[in-house]
Amino acid sequence: HAAAGSAGGSSPDRDVRIILKGAPERVLQRCRLSDEVKKTAREAQEALMGQGKRMICLAELRTSLPKSFAFAGSSFEDANFATSGYELSGLFALEDPPKKGVPRAIARLFDAGCRTVMVTGDHPDTAQAIARRIGIVGDVDEEDEAESSTDIEEPEGIRAQFLTITGFAIESQGAPDDVDLPHLAAHPEVAPSVALFWRRCVKHTRVFARVSPMHKRTIVQAYQHFGGHITAMTGDGVNDAPALKEAEVGIAMGIRGTEVAKEAADIVLLDDDLTSVVAGMEQGRLCSENLRKSILYTLCSKVPQALPTFAQLLGVPPALRAAHVLLIDIGTDIWTAIAYACQPAEHSLMATQPRHPKRDRLLTCG
């Protein structure tokens, strides 16, 4: 970004101060710095980002321009003013601490068999520090790796290499122009290297950093088609709408979310709290489990009532008349079925693997 301020004078030119603001790795490239200052700035940047802080760098350039000069351009490539030779003004650290209860919510999601992945536009170091703080990367992830130890062997160092993936890596390795991911997942021979990249991302990656809005949609498609996962995407901005629409469950923020995001989402959180997602998941599991118990009980109670009726075809006298069946259903069975439907959640409800709606049946013999 560039801004200009002028000071009055009698000369035909005006003194202008151009201010450059943005990511440190981009702004520092445009500054005149000695090797010592570059080293100090990078060390300060790494130290602050290692604490999970977002960094903004400021630089300025004082120059003279004609009074009739008009600034134009929206990038370094088409700007009509100087884009290099700036003086470094400083680095600013901003902290947006995680909400209370987020680490606990992520731990409960892990216990429930869900994997939480961070997708952000922040710097990789900042994103990874926050991910470690809230439990997306760390001990929980080590347990997940232990569980997947029976998978196909990967070359040494692959897991560490794919733990954090940037938008640049997606552009250079995982975004073919002429092939969409659903087709590539079904036909990996079309682009074997790209298919391998996304398979490894789905298996190992926990943080996607410096990503664009379209990258978010691509990431959702990768987990759906390369991993066979049911995906839920949270977001609040206009740029999140494509990914919210693509996911099986799009979750928008009700307080700070934009109207576009809310329209694209399936669920709107009124309190913008991740713990509400966990509570909703628990309630959904409770409804499914109680429905399963109620159906099983109903089937078990109705079979003994129906068998004597079919036995009449063999000449066996009727055991129960219609009035008897109705009295049994209304007087006993219906109340037991209601009791099953209203049963509170068991302690192990959120400690079991989720039921896959496309592969697992509601009622099974196992």
Stockholm file with secondary structure:
# STOCKHOLM 1.0

chainA/1-366         HAAAGSAGGSSPDRDVRIILKGAPERVLQRCRLSDEVKKTAREAQEALMGQGKRMICLAELRTSLPKSFAFAGSSFEDANFATSGYELSGLFALEDPPKKGVPRAIARLFDAGCRTVMVTGDHPDTAQAIARRIGIVGDVDEEDEAESSTDIEEPEGIRAQFLTITGFAIESQGAPDDVDLPHLAAHPEVAPSVALFWRRCVKHTRVFARVSPMHKRTIVQAYQHFGGHITAMTGDGVNDAPALKEAEVGIAMGIRGTEVAKEAADIVLLDDDLTSVVAGMEQGRLCSENLRKSILYTLCSKVPQALPTFAQLLGVPPALRAAHVLLIDIGTDIWTAIAYACQPAEHSLMATQPRHPKRDRLLTCG
#=GR chainA/1-366 SS CEEEEEECCSSSEEEEEEEEEECHHHHGGGBCCCHHHHHHHHHHHHHHHTTTCEEEEEEEEEEEEETTCCCCCSSTTTCSSCCSCBEEEEEEEECCCCCTTHHHHHHHHHHTTCCCCEECSSCHHHHHHHHHHHTSSSHHHHHHHHHTTTSCCCCTTHHHHHSEEEHHHHHHHSCCSSCCHHHHHHCGGGSHHHHHHHHHHHHHCCEEESCCHHHHHHHHHHHHHTSCCCCEEEECSGGGHHHHHHSSEEEEESSSCCHHHHHHCSEEESSCCHHHHHHHHHHHHHHHHHHHHHHHHHHHHHHHHHHHHHHGGGTCCCSSCHHHHHHHIIIIIHHHHHHHHTCCCCTTGGGSCCCCTTTSCSSCCC
#=GC SS_cons         CEEEEEECCSSSEEEEEEEEEECHHHHGGGBCCCHHHHHHHHHHHHHHHTTTCEEEEEEEEEEEEETTCCCCCSSTTTCSSCCSCBEEEEEEEECCCCCTTHHHHHHHHHHTTCCCCEECSSCHHHHHHHHHHHTSSSHHHHHHHHHTTTSCCCCTTHHHHHSEEEHHHHHHHSCCSSCCHHHHHHCGGGSHHHHHHHHHHHHHCCEEESCCHHHHHHHHHHHHHTSCCCCEEEECSGGGHHHHHHSSEEEEESSSCCHHHHHHCSEEESSCCHHHHHHHHHHHHHHHHHHHHHHHHHHHHHHHHHHHHHHGGGTCCCSSCHHHHHHHIIIIIHHHHHHHHTCCCCTTGGGSCCCCTTTSCSSCCC
//
